[in-house]
């Protein structure tokens, strides 16, 4: 009986490299890159002065909104020292609004406000803290936390505005903005002292009971 021997044929075919797959991957990366770019609005600032004015409108709205929110925070504070600090800042905020109106005037613009989404969010967070805490030291600690977030936002904003004003050679405006900046820093320090000296510790006593 004859045996037929078939020689095995080695496959010489190379793994197919899909050009279309490579192109698809490149295209996806380009699309993702484009997706990360933000298209500017038709009203977008084209120069530093426009950005400066836009930022002034933002903080002008923020200060006015804060002026309405502060009395409620003061009313809900149990600590007399904290309530006094907030009430004192109400007076300062009124002066800061007047100061901003002078800054607008120096820039040759009428004072106007544009909704500040950041301040709006911070004020809403403060309201949520009031609703989420029992009256007393715990709520006071929450009020301080919310207030300091606001102060830190204002410190960052006024610091930036000072730098813009100096670059634009509006020294009088820079001086006015710097005055407000220093007041915000002092307000933040006052809140820190109130928290560390007694309020936070009183709130912590509730954890141990």
C-alpha positions as CSV (number, residue, x, y, z in Angstrom):
1,X,0.0,0.0,0.0
2,X,1.4,3.3,-1.1
3,X,1.5,6.2,1.3
4,X,1.0,9.6,-0.1
5,X,3.1,12.2,1.8
6,X,1.8,15.7,1.6
7,X,4.4,18.4,2.4
8,X,3.0,21.0,4.7
9,X,3.0,24.4,3.1
10,X,4.2,27.2,5.3
11,X,2.0,30.2,5.4
12,X,3.9,33.1,4.1
13,X,1.0,35.5,4.7
14,X,1.9,38.4,7.0
15,X,-0.6,39.7,9.6
16,X,-2.7,42.3,7.9
17,X,-2.1,45.8,9.1
18,X,-5.2,47.7,8.6
19,X,-4.4,51.2,7.1
20,X,-8.0,52.1,7.6
21,X,-7.8,51.3,11.3
22,X,-4.7,53.5,11.6
23,X,-6.4,56.3,9.9
24,X,-9.5,55.9,12.1
25,X,-7.3,56.1,15.2
26,X,-5.6,59.3,14.0
27,X,-8.9,60.8,13.1
28,X,-10.4,60.0,16.5
29,X,-7.4,61.7,18.2
30,X,-7.9,64.8,16.1
31,X,-11.6,64.9,16.8
32,X,-10.9,64.6,20.6
33,X,-8.3,67.4,20.3
34,X,-10.8,69.6,18.6
35,X,-13.5,68.7,21.1
36,X,-11.3,70.1,23.9
37,X,-11.2,73.5,22.2
38,X,-13.8,76.1,23.3
39,X,-15.3,78.4,20.7
40,X,-15.3,82.0,21.8
41,X,-18.6,83.9,22.0
42,X,-19.2,86.7,19.6
43,X,-18.9,89.1,22.6
44,X,-15.6,87.6,23.8
45,X,-12.8,89.9,25.0
46,X,-10.1,90.5,22.5
47,X,-7.8,92.7,24.7
48,X,-6.8,92.9,28.3
49,X,-8.9,96.0,28.9
50,X,-12.0,94.2,27.7
51,X,-11.2,91.3,30.0
52,X,-10.6,93.7,32.9
53,X,-14.0,95.4,32.4
54,X,-15.7,92.0,32.1
55,X,-14.1,90.9,35.3
56,X,-15.2,94.1,37.0
57,X,-18.8,93.4,36.0
58,X,-18.5,90.0,37.4
59,X,-17.3,91.0,40.8
60,X,-19.8,94.0,40.9
61,X,-22.6,91.5,40.6
62,X,-20.9,89.2,43.2
63,X,-20.6,92.0,45.8
64,X,-24.3,93.0,45.3
65,X,-25.4,89.4,45.6
66,X,-23.3,89.0,48.7
67,X,-24.8,92.1,50.3
68,X,-28.2,90.4,50.1
69,X,-26.9,87.1,51.5
70,X,-24.8,88.3,54.5
71,X,-27.6,89.5,56.7
72,X,-29.2,86.0,56.6
73,X,-25.8,84.4,57.6
74,X,-25.5,86.9,60.5
75,X,-29.0,86.2,61.7
76,X,-28.3,82.5,61.8
77,X,-25.0,82.8,63.7
78,X,-25.2,81.8,67.3
79,X,-21.9,83.3,68.3
80,X,-22.2,87.0,68.9
81,X,-18.6,87.5,67.8
82,X,-19.3,85.8,64.5
83,X,-22.5,87.8,63.9
84,X,-20.6,91.0,64.6
85,X,-17.9,90.1,62.2
86,X,-20.4,89.4,59.4
87,X,-22.3,92.6,60.2
88,X,-19.1,94.5,60.0
89,X,-18.4,93.0,56.6
90,X,-21.8,94.1,55.4
91,X,-20.7,97.7,55.9
92,X,-17.4,97.0,54.2
93,X,-19.2,95.4,51.3
94,X,-21.3,98.5,50.8
95,X,-18.2,100.6,50.6
96,X,-16.5,98.1,48.3
97,X,-19.5,98.4,45.8
98,X,-19.1,102.2,45.9
99,X,-15.3,101.7,45.3
100,X,-16.0,99.5,42.3
101,X,-18.2,102.2,40.8
102,X,-15.3,104.6,41.0
103,X,-13.1,102.0,39.3
104,X,-15.6,101.7,36.5
105,X,-15.5,105.5,36.2
106,X,-11.7,105.6,35.9
107,X,-12.0,103.1,33.1
108,X,-14.5,105.3,31.3
109,X,-17.3,102.9,31.8
110,X,-20.7,103.0,33.5
111,X,-20.9,100.5,36.4
112,X,-22.9,97.4,35.3
113,X,-23.2,93.9,36.5
114,X,-22.9,90.5,34.9
115,X,-24.0,87.4,36.8
116,X,-21.1,85.8,38.6
117,X,-21.7,82.0,38.4
118,X,-18.9,81.4,41.0
119,X,-20.4,83.7,43.6
120,X,-23.9,82.4,42.9
121,X,-22.7,78.9,43.5
122,X,-20.9,79.8,46.7
123,X,-24.0,81.6,48.1
124,X,-26.1,78.6,47.3
125,X,-23.6,76.4,49.1
126,X,-23.8,78.7,52.1
127,X,-27.6,78.3,52.1
128,X,-27.3,74.5,51.9
129,X,-25.0,74.6,54.9
130,X,-27.6,76.5,56.9
131,X,-30.2,73.9,56.0
132,X,-27.8,71.0,56.8
133,X,-26.8,72.0,60.3
134,X,-28.5,72.4,63.6
135,X,-28.4,76.0,65.2
136,X,-25.4,76.4,67.5
137,X,-21.6,75.9,67.2
138,X,-21.9,73.4,64.4
139,X,-23.9,75.8,62.2
140,X,-21.5,78.6,63.2
141,X,-18.6,76.4,62.0
142,X,-20.4,75.8,58.7
143,X,-21.1,79.6,58.3
144,X,-17.4,80.3,58.8
145,X,-16.5,77.6,56.2
146,X,-18.9,79.0,53.7
147,X,-17.8,82.6,54.4
148,X,-14.1,81.8,54.0
149,X,-14.7,80.1,50.6
150,X,-16.3,83.4,49.5
151,X,-13.4,85.4,51.0
152,X,-10.8,83.3,49.1
153,X,-12.7,83.8,45.9
154,X,-12.8,87.5,46.4
155,X,-9.1,87.7,47.4
156,X,-8.2,85.8,44.1
157,X,-10.4,88.1,42.1
158,X,-9.2,91.4,43.5
159,X,-5.6,90.3,43.3
160,X,-6.1,89.6,39.6
161,X,-7.9,92.9,39.0
162,X,-5.1,94.8,40.8
163,X,-2.6,93.2,38.4
164,X,-4.7,94.1,35.4
165,X,-5.2,97.7,36.5
166,X,-1.4,98.1,37.0
167,X,-0.7,96.6,33.5
168,X,-3.2,99.0,32.0
169,X,-1.5,101.9,33.8
170,X,-4.7,102.7,35.8
171,X,-2.8,103.3,39.1
172,X,-5.7,105.0,40.8
173,X,-8.0,102.1,40.1
174,X,-5.2,99.7,41.3
175,X,-5.0,101.5,44.6
176,X,-8.8,101.3,45.1
177,X,-8.8,97.6,44.2
178,X,-5.9,97.0,46.5
179,X,-7.7,98.6,49.4
180,X,-10.6,96.2,48.9
181,X,-8.1,93.3,48.6
182,X,-6.6,94.1,52.0
183,X,-10.1,94.3,53.6
184,X,-10.9,90.8,52.2
185,X,-7.7,89.4,53.6
186,X,-8.5,90.9,57.0
187,X,-12.0,89.5,56.9
188,X,-10.6,86.1,56.2
189,X,-8.2,86.4,59.1
190,X,-11.0,87.4,61.4
191,X,-13.0,84.4,60.4
192,X,-10.0,82.1,61.0
193,X,-9.5,83.5,64.5
194,X,-13.2,83.0,65.3
195,X,-13.0,79.4,64.1
196,X,-9.8,78.4,65.8
197,X,-10.3,80.3,69.1
198,X,-13.6,78.8,70.1
199,X,-16.3,77.8,67.5
200,X,-14.6,74.8,66.0
201,X,-13.8,73.4,69.4
202,X,-17.3,74.0,70.7
203,X,-18.7,72.2,67.6
204,X,-16.2,69.3,68.2
205,X,-17.6,68.9,71.7
206,X,-20.8,67.6,70.1
207,X,-18.8,64.7,68.6
208,X,-17.7,63.6,72.0
209,X,-21.1,63.6,73.7
